C-alpha cells in the first residue's frame, strides 16, 4: 500500500495517489509519502528523483538490526523500530525508515504499522500534527510508536507479579515462562536502548532541518524511551529474582520432604529395634510368657513413637511455616515498617492520665 499526503502553500492537507507525485512537487508545499512493502525499483527511483545517498537506499532495502540516524546535509535518514509479531505469534520489532526534509517525508516499512496508520488517519483531522511539517510528522510517528510500548510494559509488570507468586509456590511452569519472558525483555532492551540514543540525538540536533518545536517533540519521545528502558532493566532484575525464588522454593520443598523422611526413619528406628529384640527365636525371651505381652509391647512402641514425634516437633524438625504458603505476603514487606511510627505508648508521657496508670497502650489512627 502506497499513499501520499500533500499540503500546498496556504492550503489544507489532502490525500492523493502516488501518481500525483510530480504534480505535487511542482505545486510546492510539503509531501508525505508512506510506502508499505515497497519494491526495490520503486525505492531506487525515488532515491534518484530526490537525490538520496545510495547507502541510505541500500539501508531501506536491507534489514537494519539497530536504530540509526545519518545526516546528509539536505536530508536526514533515520531508522526506528516499532513492535510487531512474527508468523509464530512471538514478539518482534519492525523497521521504519524515514527520509526527512523540510518539504518532504518518506516513510517505508515492510508491513502495515499501527503508529504510522494512526498518524495518517488523523493527519487531515488535526492541525496539531501538521504544524511542524514533515519533521513534525516524523516526530508524531515516533511518539505514537513509543506509546505502543507502554501497554506492553504494563502487561509485563503484571505478568512478573503473577510469576513471583507462582515461583513462591514452586510451579514448574515458571522455567519456561521465565525464559520466554527474558527473551522478549532482552529483545526489547537491545532495540530500545539504541533507539533512545537516536531520539536523544534528534532532540539535540543542530540541523536546520528541525525547528525548536520539532526538537521539543523529539525530547518528549526521548522521555518515553528513557522510562521504557529503565522499566526493562528493572524487569530483567525482577525476572532474575523470580528464578532465584523458584530455585529456593524447590530447594525448600525438597528439604521438607527429606526432613519428613528423616523424621519417619528416626521414629521407626527404635520400633524396629524393639521388634527385632522380641522377635528373636529364643525360648527365654523376657516377657514371652506374659498373657498381655503383645498388647503391652504395641503400647510401648506407640508411646515411643508419639514421644519422639513430639520431641522433633518441639525442636522444630517438623511443622512450621512453608514458603509455598506465603504468596499473599508478596509486596507487604515494608508495611509494618511504614506504619511503625504510628504506634505510640502513652504511659511515659501522659502522667496523671487514667490510661497511664493502667499501663494501657494508645494507637494513633492511621493516616
BAMARVO-689785 format. One record per atom (N, C-alpha, C, O): x, y, z; residue in three letters. Coordinates in steps of 0.02 Angstrom, whole numbers, plus 50000, padded with zeros to 5 digits. Atoms other than C-alpha are relative to their C-alpha. Layout:
<rs>
XYZALA/...
</rs>
This chain:
<rs>
500434994050000UNK/500005000050000UNK/500445006250000UNK/500895006850041UNK/499654993750004UNK/500665017149949UNK/499495005650006UNK/498955005349975UNK/500454994349994UNK/499865033449999UNK/500425006450004UNK/501005006350025UNK/499654993650002UNK/500335051749982UNK/499545005450028UNK/498955005850013UNK/500354994149973UNK/499825067150080UNK/500375006249976UNK/500995006449977UNK/499714993950027UNK/500115084450009UNK/499635006050028UNK/499025006250030UNK/500284993749978UNK/499855101650081UNK/500325005649961UNK/500895007649976UNK/499734994350037UNK/500105115549954UNK/500055006250046UNK/499745006450099UNK/499914993949961UNK/500635132650018UNK/499325003550008UNK/498995005049959UNK/500624996649987UNK/499145140950102UNK/499384995849992UNK/498834998549992UNK/500585004350010UNK/498015125850077UNK/499984994850056UNK/500394994950102UNK/500095005349950UNK/497435110850180UNK/500324993649975UNK/500484992949916UNK/499715006550017UNK/498135093250185UNK/499504995849963UNK/498914995349982UNK/500435004450039UNK/497435081550055UNK/500384993549985UNK/501004993549981UNK/499705006450017UNK/497745063250016UNK/499914998649926UNK/499364999349899UNK/500005001450071UNK/498205058449839UNK/500304993249986UNK/500604990050030UNK/499675006050023UNK/498765043549739UNK/500735001749984UNK/500895007449969UNK/499294998950012UNK/500625041349713UNK/500145002649930UNK/500675005549918UNK/499904997650068UNK/500405045249528UNK/499985007749996UNK/500205010549946UNK/500024992749999UNK/500115063549576UNK/500635003050031UNK/500655009050046UNK/499394997549966UNK/501875065049649UNK/500325005749961UNK/500495010849990UNK/499674994750039UNK/502615075149505UNK/499615006550003UNK/499905011950009UNK/500404994049997UNK/501155087249507UNK/500045003350069UNK/500055009450074UNK/499944997349932UNK/501295089149696UNK/500675003550009UNK/500705008750042UNK/499344996849996UNK/503155093149681UNK/499985006749966UNK/500285011549991UNK/500044993750036UNK/502765106749553UNK/499575005150038UNK/499705011150034UNK/500444995449965UNK/501385114149662UNK/500325002950063UNK/500085007950089UNK/499674997549940UNK/502565116649810UNK/499664997450063UNK/499254992850061UNK/500255002549936UNK/502145114549994UNK/500404994050023UNK/500984993250004UNK/499635005949976UNK/502615098450083UNK/499624993749981UNK/499014993849969UNK/500265006450022UNK/502345080050041UNK/500214994750050UNK/500774994750075UNK/499835006049961UNK/502255064050143UNK/499814993949959UNK/499234993049940UNK/500105006350035UNK/502475047550053UNK/500084994350050UNK/500594993750083UNK/499975005849955UNK/502065031950154UNK/499984993749957UNK/499504992649920UNK/499935005850042UNK/502655015850073UNK/500004993750043UNK/500414993050088UNK/500045006449965UNK/502154998550136UNK/500254994649954UNK/499984993549899UNK/499685005350040UNK/503254984350072UNK/500165002449929UNK/499934999449881UNK/499844997450067UNK/503964994649928UNK/500484995349964UNK/500864991649995UNK/499555003850041UNK/504874986449784UNK/500685003449994UNK/500745009350007UNK/499324997350005UNK/506724988649754UNK/500045005549947UNK/500355010649959UNK/499974995150052UNK/506474998049591UNK/499655006550020UNK/499865011950002UNK/500374994149977UNK/505215009649672UNK/500425004250046UNK/500435010450040UNK/499574996349954UNK/506425014349810UNK/500575003349962UNK/500745009149976UNK/499434997150037UNK/507865017049688UNK/499765005949957UNK/500135010849950UNK/500264994350040UNK/506775028149576UNK/499895006150043UNK/500065011750023UNK/500104994349955UNK/506285039049724UNK/500675002850023UNK/500755008950031UNK/499344997749980UNK/508105039749778UNK/500325004449947UNK/500615009549962UNK/499724996050054UNK/508645046149607UNK/499615006649992UNK/499915011849978UNK/500404994050010UNK/507185058549598UNK/500155005350052UNK/500175011250036UNK/499894995149946UNK/507555066649766UNK/500735000550021UNK/500885004250068UNK/499294999249986UNK/509435064449768UNK/500234996950065UNK/500664999850099UNK/499795003349939UNK/509605052249913UNK/500644996049989UNK/500784993749933UNK/499375003750003UNK/511265043949951UNK/499864992649987UNK/499404989850016UNK/500115007250013UNK/511415026149881UNK/500054995650063UNK/499724990550067UNK/499955003949938UNK/511935019850054UNK/499345000250039UNK/499144995250069UNK/500654999749966UNK/510285026150126UNK/499494995649965UNK/499094992349998UNK/500455004350037UNK/509335017449987UNK/500134992750016UNK/499674988750022UNK/499835006949984UNK/510275001350025UNK/499774998150070UNK/499584992450082UNK/500245001449932UNK/509835002850210UNK/499254998650000UNK/499014994750041UNK/500725001450005UNK/507995003350161UNK/499874993049973UNK/499434989549996UNK/500105006550031UNK/508164987950053UNK/500234994350045UNK/499944988850043UNK/499755005149955UNK/509154978250184UNK/499645000550068UNK/499295005450081UNK/500275000049932UNK/508624973750361UNK/500515003350046UNK/501065000750055UNK/499564996549952UNK/509384986150484UNK/499824997750070UNK/499274999150094UNK/500155003149936UNK/509514977250651UNK/499915005150056UNK/499525003950102UNK/500024995249946UNK/509764992750758UNK/499795006849974UNK/499945008449916UNK/500174993150021UNK/509055010450751UNK/500625004149985UNK/501165002850014UNK/499444995950019UNK/510175023450674UNK/499755006749973UNK/499165007649958UNK/500154993450027UNK/510245041550615UNK/500605002449960UNK/501175002349985UNK/499474997550044UNK/511255048650469UNK/499785006849973UNK/499235007549947UNK/500134993450028UNK/511345067050422UNK/500365000749933UNK/500964999249929UNK/499714999350067UNK/511635070550237UNK/499925007049973UNK/499865008049913UNK/500034993050022UNK/511535089450231UNK/499295002149982UNK/498965005450022UNK/500664997850023UNK/509935091850130UNK/499444995750029UNK/498864997750026UNK/500525004349970UNK/509015077450216UNK/500314996050056UNK/500924995850065UNK/499795004349944UNK/509105065950366UNK/499684993249992UNK/499084992649979UNK/500255006850005UNK/508945047150361UNK/499994996950070UNK/500504996850104UNK/500105002649932UNK/508255038950520UNK/499684993149994UNK/499234992049954UNK/500295006749995UNK/507895020750560UNK/499774999050072UNK/500174999450119UNK/500295001649935UNK/506725016950706UNK/499674993149996UNK/499564990549942UNK/500325006649997UNK/505925000650763UNK/499375000550043UNK/499385003250097UNK/500625000749962UNK/504134997650817UNK/499864992850016UNK/500164988349986UNK/500145006949980UNK/503394982250899UNK/499554996749949UNK/499154999949916UNK/500395003950046UNK/502634968450795UNK/500014992850024UNK/500304991350076UNK/499985007249986UNK/502364949550796UNK/500204996349937UNK/500044998549881UNK/499805004050058UNK/503114936250684UNK/499464994949983UNK/498914995050011UNK/500505004950023UNK/502234921850597UNK/499814995150055UNK/499264992450054UNK/500145004649945UNK/502354911150755UNK/499635003450057UNK/499485000250107UNK/500354996449947UNK/501494924650858UNK/500445002550055UNK/500205004950106UNK/499534997549950UNK/503064929250954UNK/500145007449989UNK/500085010049934UNK/499854992850003UNK/503554947050994UNK/500635001249959UNK/501124997649966UNK/499414998050038UNK/504744955350873UNK/499955007549987UNK/499485010750011UNK/500004992950017UNK/505164972750807UNK/500005000849925UNK/500244996549888UNK/500054998750071UNK/504854980550637UNK/500345006649985UNK/500265011550020UNK/499624994250020UNK/505964993050549UNK/499555005149965UNK/499145003349924UNK/500334994450034UNK/505285010150498UNK/500555004849977UNK/500935007350018UNK/499484995650029UNK/506395020550382UNK/499695006849985UNK/499145007349959UNK/500224993150011UNK/506245039550372UNK/500515003749957UNK/501115003549970UNK/499624994950036UNK/506885051650241UNK/499675006750017UNK/499095007849999UNK/500304993949973UNK/506615068850318UNK/500335006149967UNK/500945007049970UNK/499814993450025UNK/506725085650230UNK/499475005050024UNK/498925003050044UNK/500524995249979UNK/505825101950273UNK/499374999749958UNK/498835001449982UNK/500585000250045UNK/504675099250123UNK/499814992949980UNK/499374992049938UNK/500125006850022UNK/504685080250111UNK/500124995150057UNK/500604995650095UNK/499925005649954UNK/504435064850220UNK/499824993649963UNK/499284993149935UNK/500135006650029UNK/504585047150155UNK/500094994950055UNK/500624994550086UNK/499975005549951UNK/504195032550272UNK/499924993549962UNK/499494992949918UNK/500025006650033UNK/504505014550219UNK/500034994650053UNK/500444994950099UNK/500025005649953UNK/504064998650314UNK/499734994049962UNK/499374994749913UNK/500165006150037UNK/503814980550262UNK/499294997650009UNK/499034993949967UNK/500695002149988UNK/502094977850337UNK/499625005950031UNK/499945010650055UNK/500374994549971UNK/500674989150399UNK/500225001350072UNK/500304996750112UNK/499774998049934UNK/501204998850553UNK/499465004150034UNK/499205008950005UNK/500564996849965UNK/499935004350684UNK/500145007350014UNK/499695011550009UNK/499844993049985UNK/500865020350732UNK/499945004349938UNK/499675009949941UNK/500054996250063UNK/501015026050551UNK/499275000649978UNK/499065006049956UNK/500714999850019UNK/499195021550517UNK/499625005050042UNK/499195008550016UNK/500364995349957UNK/498605031650666UNK/500145007249980UNK/499685011349976UNK/499834993250022UNK/499545047250611UNK/499685001549933UNK/499435007149923UNK/500294998950066UNK/498935045050432UNK/499245001150005UNK/498975005449970UNK/500734999349993UNK/497115043250487UNK/499815006750032UNK/499275009450018UNK/500164993849965UNK/497195058850597UNK/500335006149970UNK/500255011749995UNK/499634994450028UNK/498285069650486UNK/499545005449972UNK/499665011349982UNK/500474995150029UNK/496825077850396UNK/499495002550050UNK/499095007050034UNK/500494998049949UNK/495825079550558UNK/500295004650053UNK/499925008250086UNK/499684996249947UNK/497095087850672UNK/500545004549971UNK/501015002249939UNK/499494995450023UNK/498065103550631UNK/500644999550041UNK/501185001550019UNK/499425000549957UNK/499235099650776UNK/500534995549968UNK/501134996749978UNK/499525004650030UNK/500045085450677UNK/500385003149942UNK/500925000849925UNK/499694997150060UNK/500465096750530UNK/500375006550015UNK/500625009749968UNK/499694993649984UNK/501195111650624UNK/500744999949980UNK/500995004749951UNK/499285000350013UNK/503005105950606UNK/500174997549931UNK/500764996649915UNK/499865002550066UNK/502815099650428UNK/500254992850002UNK/500114989350051UNK/499745006950001UNK/503685083350379UNK/500414998150061UNK/500314992650087UNK/499655002149938UNK/504915083650528UNK/499534999150059UNK/499634994650100UNK/500485000849946UNK/503445086250646UNK/499594993649993UNK/499434990450043UNK/500365006350011UNK/502505071650566UNK/500454994150020UNK/500214989350050UNK/499545005349979UNK/504055060750590UNK/500034999550076UNK/500044994050103UNK/500005000249927UNK/504095065750774UNK/499354997150027UNK/499364993550077UNK/500645002849978UNK/502235061550790UNK/499994992449991UNK/499734988950034UNK/499965007250010UNK/502545044250716UNK/500444996850053UNK/500284991550080UNK/499555002749948UNK/503995041550836UNK/499664999950068UNK/499754995150106UNK/500354999949936UNK/502905046650984UNK/499464994750003UNK/499384991350053UNK/500525005150002UNK/501455035550930UNK/500314993150006UNK/500024988750038UNK/499675006549994UNK/502675021150911UNK/500244998750071UNK/500194993050095UNK/499785000949931UNK/503385024051085UNK/499424998550047UNK/499504994750094UNK/500585001249957UNK/501655024351162UNK/499734993049992UNK/499414990450038UNK/500225006950009UNK/501295007251089UNK/500374995250047UNK/500134989850061UNK/499635004249954UNK/502625000251206UNK/499725000250071UNK/499824995550109UNK/500214999249930UNK/501785006651364UNK/499524994650023UNK/499644991750077UNK/500425005649977UNK/500344993851373UNK/500384993550004UNK/500234989250046UNK/499605006149998UNK/501624980451336UNK/500384999450066UNK/500424994150096UNK/499635000249937UNK/502664985251487UNK/499534999350060UNK/499714996150110UNK/500485001149946UNK/501114986351597UNK/499824992650006UNK/499784989950061UNK/500145007249999UNK/500674968551547UNK/500604996150025UNK/500524991050059UNK/499395003449976UNK/502484963651580UNK/500045000450076UNK/500214995450109UNK/499984999349927UNK/502404970551758UNK/499484995450033UNK/499634992150083UNK/500515004449971UNK/500774961351792UNK/500204992749995UNK/500084988850041UNK/499785007050009UNK/501494945151722UNK/500554998250049UNK/500554992750076UNK/499455001449952UNK/503044946551831UNK/499724999250070UNK/499954994950107UNK/500315000749934UNK/501964949151986UNK/499674993150008UNK/499744989950060UNK/500315006749997UNK/500984933351944UNK/500544994650004UNK/500454989750040UNK/499475004949999UNK/502594923851912UNK/500354999750068UNK/500584994450089UNK/499705000149933UNK/503274929152082UNK/499594995550046UNK/499884991750085UNK/500425004249958UNK/501794920952167UNK/500064992649979UNK/500094988250022UNK/499915006950023UNK/501974905352058UNK/500684997350020UNK/500744991450036UNK/499335002249980UNK/503834904752096UNK/500024998150074UNK/500344993250092UNK/500025001649928UNK/503494905152283UNK/499644993450011UNK/499824989550055UNK/500375006349994UNK/502254890952258UNK/500384994249968UNK/500164988449974UNK/499605005450030UNK/503594881152162UNK/499694997149937UNK/499784991249923UNK/500315002450061UNK/502594879952000UNK/500544998549948UNK/500925003149931UNK/499475001650049UNK/503704870751873UNK/499935003649934UNK/500415003949895UNK/500084996350063UNK/502964880851729UNK/500405006550000UNK/500485009649947UNK/499614993849996UNK/504004895551791UNK/500614999749955UNK/500815004849927UNK/499395000550040UNK/505534888851699UNK/499885002249929UNK/500245006549903UNK/500144998250070UNK/504764890051525UNK/499755007149994UNK/499965010749948UNK/500284993250004UNK/503784906051560UNK/500545005250011UNK/500565010349978UNK/499484995149986UNK/505284914851633UNK/500495000749942UNK/500695006349925UNK/499544999750056UNK/506424910351488UNK/499685003649940UNK/500015007549906UNK/500334996650055UNK/505124916051361UNK/499955007550013UNK/500045011649968UNK/500054992949984UNK/504884932451453UNK/500685003449998UNK/500735009249976UNK/499334997250004UNK/506754935151468UNK/500205001349928UNK/500535006249912UNK/499844999150071UNK/506904932851280UNK/499675006449974UNK/499995010249937UNK/500344994050023UNK/505604946451249UNK/500315006350030UNK/500405011349996UNK/499704994149968UNK/506394958351375UNK/500685001649969UNK/500835007449956UNK/499354998850031UNK/508124956051300UNK/499925002849930UNK/500295007249910UNK/500124997450068UNK/507434958751125UNK/499815007450002UNK/500085011349963UNK/500214993049996UNK/506574974951175UNK/500575004450025UNK/500665010050000UNK/499454995949974UNK/508074981051275UNK/500545001049948UNK/500835006549944UNK/499504999450052UNK/509254977651131UNK/499795005049946UNK/500225008149914UNK/500254995350050UNK/508144988251017UNK/499895006950030UNK/500095011950000UNK/500184993649971UNK/507535001951134UNK/500595003850028UNK/500575010050032UNK/499404996549976UNK/509245005751207UNK/500305004549947UNK/500365010549958UNK/499754995650053UNK/509985011951042UNK/499485004949974UNK/499655010549955UNK/500514995550025UNK/508315019350991UNK/499935006150046UNK/499805011650022UNK/500024994449954UNK/508315030051147UNK/500555005149983UNK/500435011149984UNK/499454995550017UNK/510015037151097UNK/499885003549934UNK/500075009349926UNK/500154996850064UNK/509425040350919UNK/499515005850010UNK/499605011249983UNK/500494994849987UNK/507915050150980UNK/500315005750040UNK/500145011650029UNK/499654994749962UNK/509025059551102UNK/500415004349952UNK/500415010449958UNK/499614996150049UNK/510175064550959UNK/499555004349956UNK/499745009949939UNK/500464996050040UNK/508665070350858UNK/499755006050040UNK/499665011450012UNK/500254994449959UNK/508055081051003UNK/500535005450010UNK/500365011150027UNK/499454995249989UNK/509765089551014UNK/500365001749935UNK/500885005049935UNK/499664998950064UNK/510185090150829UNK/500015007449982UNK/499495010749984UNK/499974993050022UNK/510805107250770UNK/499825000949927UNK/499895006449900UNK/500154999750072UNK/510235103150593UNK/499465005249986UNK/498975005650023UNK/500524995150019UNK/509255117150507UNK/499364996649975UNK/498865000149964UNK/500615003550020UNK/508015103650453UNK/499475000150054UNK/498884999450040UNK/500465000249944UNK/507245104350626UNK/499925006950030UNK/500415010850034UNK/500114993849962UNK/506455119050714UNK/499944998250074UNK/499974992350093UNK/500025001149928UNK/506275121150902UNK/499404995750020UNK/499454991750066UNK/500595003949984UNK/504525113750903UNK/500134992649987UNK/499924988350027UNK/499855007050015UNK/505135097850820UNK/500494997150050UNK/500414991350070UNK/499525002549950UNK/506595096250940UNK/499644998650067UNK/499804993750100UNK/500375001349938UNK/505395097951088UNK/499574993749994UNK/499504989950042UNK/500395006150010UNK/504305084351013UNK/500434993850008UNK/500234989050040UNK/499555005749992UNK/505775072550999UNK/500254999450072UNK/500404993950095UNK/499805000449930UNK/506275077151177UNK/499474996450041UNK/499634992650087UNK/500535003749966UNK/504565071051237UNK/500044992649984UNK/499934988450028UNK/499945007150019UNK/504825054951140UNK/500594996950037UNK/500564991150058UNK/499425002649962UNK/506535053151223UNK/499814998350072UNK/500044993350099UNK/500235001549932UNK/505705054151394UNK/499634993450003UNK/499724989550050UNK/500365006450003UNK/504565039651344UNK/500504994249997UNK/500444989450035UNK/499535005450009UNK/506005028951286UNK/500464999250061UNK/500684993750077UNK/499585000449939UNK/507035033251441UNK/499644995850053UNK/499944991550084UNK/500385003849951UNK/505645026651553UNK/499924992749978UNK/499934988150020UNK/500075006850025UNK/505415011451441UNK/500624995950013UNK/500584990250036UNK/499375003749989UNK/507245006551451UNK/500124998750074UNK/500344993350092UNK/499925001049928UNK/507285009151639UNK/499544994450024UNK/499734990350066UNK/500475005249980UNK/505744998151657UNK/500244993149977UNK/500164988250013UNK/499745006350024UNK/506534984551551UNK/500594997650042UNK/500654991650056UNK/499445001949957UNK/508114984851656UNK/499754997450067UNK/500004992450094UNK/500295002449937UNK/507064983151813UNK/499664993249990UNK/499694988950034UNK/500335006550013UNK/506074968851732UNK/500514994449996UNK/500384988850019UNK/499485005250003UNK/507684959351695UNK/500234998050070UNK/500324992150085UNK/499805001649931UNK/508194960751878UNK/499464996150036UNK/499604991550074UNK/500555003549968UNK/506464955251935UNK/499954992849975UNK/499814988250014UNK/500035006850027UNK/506494940151818UNK/500564995750029UNK/500454989850044UNK/499475003749967UNK/508174935151889UNK/499814998250072UNK/499964992750096UNK/500245001549933UNK/507404936452062UNK/499464994750002UNK/499434990750048UNK/500515005250004UNK/505934925752007UNK/500324993249995UNK/500104988550029UNK/499665006450006UNK/507114911851955UNK/500334998050065UNK/500304992150084UNK/499705001649935UNK/508054912952120UNK/499474997950050UNK/499584993350090UNK/500545001949954UNK/506404912252214UNK/499754993049984UNK/499624989150030UNK/500235006750019UNK/505864897052115UNK/500504994750023UNK/500304989550051UNK/499495004949977UNK/507514888152150UNK/499974999250076UNK/500054993650101UNK/500055000549927UNK/507334892352334UNK/499384996250021UNK/499414992450070UNK/500615003749983UNK/505544885852337UNK/500084992649987UNK/499864988550027UNK/499895007150016UNK/506054869552252UNK/500474996950052UNK/500364991350075UNK/499535002649949UNK/507514867552372UNK/499654999350067UNK/499774994450104UNK/500365000549936UNK/506364871152520UNK/499534994150001UNK/499474990650051UNK/500455005750004UNK/505124858252460UNK/500394993550005UNK/500174988850038UNK/499585006049996UNK/506504845452436UNK/500244998950071UNK/500244993350096UNK/499775000649931UNK/507184849152609UNK/499434997750046UNK/499544993850092UNK/500575002049958UNK/505434847252682UNK/499874992549992UNK/499734989050041UNK/500115007250011UNK/505234830152601UNK/500554996050034UNK/500404991050068UNK/499455003749968UNK/506954824552659UNK/499945000250076UNK/500104995450110UNK/500074999449928UNK/506604831052832UNK/499464995350027UNK/499564992050078UNK/500545004449978UNK/504964821552845UNK/500224992749997UNK/500094988850042UNK/499755006850006UNK/505774805652781UNK/500504998350055UNK/500504992850081UNK/499515001249947UNK/507184807552905UNK/499664999150068UNK/499854994950107UNK/500365000649936UNK/505974810253049UNK/499654993250004UNK/499664990050057UNK/500325006549999UNK/504984794853000UNK/500514994450011UNK/500384989650047UNK/499475005049990UNK/506604784852991UNK/500224999950072UNK/500324994550101UNK/499794999749931UNK/507114791053162UNK/499474997250047UNK/499644994250098UNK/500535002749958UNK/505404786553234UNK/499964992449994UNK/499854989050044UNK/500055007250011UNK/505394769153157UNK/500614996250023UNK/500584990150034UNK/499385003649981UNK/507184765153205UNK/499944996650068UNK/500094990650072UNK/500065003749936UNK/506854761453392UNK/499454994849998UNK/499494989750032UNK/500535005050005UNK/505244752453346UNK/500254993749967UNK/500094988149987UNK/499705005850032UNK/506204741153229UNK/500474996450046UNK/500524990250045UNK/499555003149951UNK/507484738153365UNK/499614995850051UNK/499804990250066UNK/500405003849952UNK/506144733053489UNK/499704993849968UNK/499724988349997UNK/500295005850034UNK/505274721853363UNK/500534994849985UNK/500394988849989UNK/499475004950013UNK/506934713853320UNK/500214996350062UNK/500334990350059UNK/499815003449938UNK/507384710253501UNK/499484994850021UNK/499664989250039UNK/500515004749979UNK/505714702153541UNK/499804995049946UNK/499394990649957UNK/500155004850052UNK/505654693053377UNK/500544994749992UNK/500504990649946UNK/499485005050004UNK/507224682753408UNK/499744993150022UNK/499324992650067UNK/500245006949988UNK/506984663753412UNK/500364996950060UNK/500754992250053UNK/499745002949937UNK/507464660453595UNK/499414998750046UNK/498935002550048UNK/500565002149957UNK/506374651653721UNK/499945004350062UNK/499385005150089UNK/500024996049939UNK/506854662853869UNK/500025007549988UNK/500345011250026UNK/500054992850011UNK/506494679853792UNK/499575003150054UNK/499025000650067UNK/500404997149945UNK/505904691153935UNK/499315002149976UNK/499245005349924UNK/500684998150015UNK/504024693353934UNK/499654995549950UNK/499084996849932UNK/500315004250051UNK/503704679453808UNK/499424995850027UNK/498984993849989UNK/500545003949972UNK/502584670153928UNK/499435004350029UNK/498965001650057UNK/500514995549971UNK/501564685553979UNK/499395000149955UNK/499465000649894UNK/500615000450040UNK/499744684853925UNK/499885006349959UNK/499685005949902UNK/500114993550033UNK/499644703453881UNK/500655002949972UNK/500705008949962UNK/499354997550024UNK/501424704653817UNK/499965003449932UNK/500275008749922UNK/500044997050067UNK/500964708153636UNK/499685006950002UNK/499915011749971UNK/500344993649994UNK/499744721853683UNK/500455005150035UNK/500485010950014UNK/499564995449965UNK/500974729453805UNK/500575002449957UNK/500775008349960UNK/499454998150045UNK/502364729153675UNK/499765005249949UNK/500115010049935UNK/500274995150047UNK/501234738253549UNK/499895006750034UNK/500025011950004UNK/500104993749964UNK/500784751253680UNK/500655003750012UNK/500695009850005UNK/499364996949989UNK/502604754153723UNK/500275003049936UNK/500545008649936UNK/499754997550064UNK/503054756053539UNK/499615006249978UNK/499905010949950UNK/500404994050017UNK/501614768253513UNK/500215006050042UNK/500275011550016UNK/499794994649957UNK/502154778553663UNK/500675002849978UNK/500775008949978UNK/499344997750023UNK/503944779253600UNK/499935004149935UNK/500255009349928UNK/500094996550063UNK/503374784453425UNK/499705006950012UNK/499935011949983UNK/500314993549986UNK/502234798253492UNK/500485004650036UNK/500525010650021UNK/499524995949964UNK/503564804253612UNK/500545002849955UNK/500725008749960UNK/499494997650047UNK/504874805353475UNK/499715005349953UNK/500055010349939UNK/500304995050045UNK/503674814753359UNK/499905006650036UNK/500035011950008UNK/500084993849961UNK/503254827353497UNK/500685003350011UNK/500745009450007UNK/499334997349990UNK/505114829453532UNK/500255003549937UNK/500515009149940UNK/499774997150063UNK/505504832653349UNK/499605006449984UNK/499875011249957UNK/500414994150014UNK/504044844853335UNK/500225005850044UNK/500255011550021UNK/499784994649955UNK/504644854653488UNK/500685002849979UNK/500815008749988UNK/499354997750024UNK/506394855653415UNK/499965003449932UNK/500465006149908UNK/500094996750064UNK/505674862353252UNK/500204995949940UNK/500264998549885UNK/499815004250057UNK/506164847453146UNK/499424998849952UNK/499534997549893UNK/500605000850041UNK/504374845753082UNK/499535005850014UNK/499575008950067UNK/500474994549992UNK/502994858553056UNK/500325006649984UNK/500875006749955UNK/499744993350014UNK/503254877353044UNK/499745002749934UNK/499434999049896UNK/500254996950062UNK/502864889552902UNK/500354997149939UNK/500934995349941UNK/499735002550063UNK/503114883952723UNK/500015005649949UNK/499565009849948UNK/499914994650048UNK/503724895052582UNK/499425000349951UNK/499225005849931UNK/500535000050050UNK/502344889752463UNK/499345002650028UNK/498885003949990UNK/500614997449969UNK/501024895552588UNK/500015007550009UNK/499555010350040UNK/499924992949987UNK/501624913652583UNK/499935004549940UNK/500175010249943UNK/500024995450058UNK/501224920752409UNK/499615006350013UNK/499765011549983UNK/500404994049988UNK/499944932952479UNK/500395005250039UNK/500175010950044UNK/499594995149964UNK/501324941252580UNK/500465003949954UNK/500805008549977UNK/499574996550046UNK/502244946952423UNK/499785007349994UNK/499185008649983UNK/500174993050005UNK/502314965952419UNK/499825003350065UNK/499695009350068UNK/500194997349935UNK/501934968052604UNK/500605000650047UNK/500515001550107UNK/499415000349958UNK/503724967852665UNK/500125006250041UNK/500405005750096UNK/499854993849965UNK/503794986352716UNK/499385003050033UNK/499415008650058UNK/500614997349971UNK/502014988352779UNK/500095001450074UNK/499915006750099UNK/499914999149928UNK/502474985752960UNK/500505005650016UNK/500415009350063UNK/499514994749989UNK/503984997152946UNK/499685006849987UNK/499815011650024UNK/500314993750016UNK/502935010652865UNK/499495002350051UNK/499395008350060UNK/500504998249950UNK/501605010053000UNK/500275000150071UNK/499915002050117UNK/499725000449932UNK/502775007853149UNK/499985006750036UNK/499825006850095UNK/500024993749963UNK/502905026653189UNK/499315002050026UNK/499265006550067UNK/500674998249978UNK/501015027153213UNK/499834997150068UNK/499364999450100UNK/500155003249937UNK/501075016053366UNK/500375003650057UNK/500995004050056UNK/499704996049946UNK/501375026253523UNK/499764997350067UNK/499164996250076UNK/500175001949931UNK/501425020553705UNK/499955006350041UNK/500435010050047UNK/500124993649966UNK/500665034453810UNK/500174999850074UNK/500145005050108UNK/499895000449929UNK/501135028153982UNK/500575004350025UNK/500585006250083UNK/499414996349979UNK/502785037653985UNK/499895007549999UNK/500185011050040UNK/500084992850007UNK/502175054953928UNK/499345002650027UNK/499235008750027UNK/500664997649978UNK/500405055354000UNK/499924999150075UNK/499474995750098UNK/500045000549927UNK/500735056954186UNK/499365003350025UNK/499185008850005UNK/500624997549972UNK/499125059154282UNK/499394997949962UNK/498834999049984UNK/500575002350038UNK/498035051454146UNK/499824992950021UNK/500244989250045UNK/500235006549977UNK/496995036054180UNK/500344994349965UNK/500524989449996UNK/499735005850036UNK/497705025254043UNK/500734998950017UNK/500984993450009UNK/499315001049981UNK/499495028354104UNK/500054995950063UNK/500534992150072UNK/499975003849938UNK/499095021054274UNK/499864992649987UNK/500154988350020UNK/500165007050013UNK/498365005354200UNK/500494996749951UNK/500464990749939UNK/499515002850045UNK/499805003354077UNK/499734998449932UNK/500044994649894UNK/500285001550065UNK/498665003053925UNK/500385003849946UNK/500695008949959UNK/499694997050058UNK/499315007353753UNK/499485003449956UNK/498925001049949UNK/500454996350044UNK/498545020053636UNK/500335000349932UNK/500935001749927UNK/499744999750068UNK/498755019453448UNK/499675005749962UNK/499065006549965UNK/500274994750041UNK/498555034353334UNK/499624997049942UNK/499804991649918UNK/500385002650058UNK/497275032153194UNK/500455000249939UNK/500895004449934UNK/499605000050061UNK/498005027753026UNK/499905006349960UNK/499375009349965UNK/500074993850037UNK/498335042452909UNK/499484999249944UNK/499355003949907UNK/
</rs>
